[in-house]
């Protein structure tokens, strides 16, 4: 993969911030004088960058969910607060599983 130049990163951040569609990006690049082959290459790099950012977000969510699940397990097994055992066992586990599933969605979509 070729290195992204700082100008491409600026363009990518601008497009993400403005929530441009693929057609809007093509129109903007045509107005700036890029040729079709270069536009295709830039769009491919932009899609790869968006996919990598989404995967990173997904992996972070999976790790956070796993840590919450582990904490829930330890708090339940150690019986730190017996009156809150149900909250630790059911509540935190449900939250952990939900976060992990959301992270999996971001990674595997």
ABEGO torsion letter per residue (X at the ends): XBBBBAAAAAAAAAAAAAGBBAAAAAAAAAAAGBBAAAAAAAAAAAAAAAAAAAAAAAAAAAAAAAAAAAAAAAAAAAGABAAAAAAAAAAAAAAAAAAAAAAAAAAAX
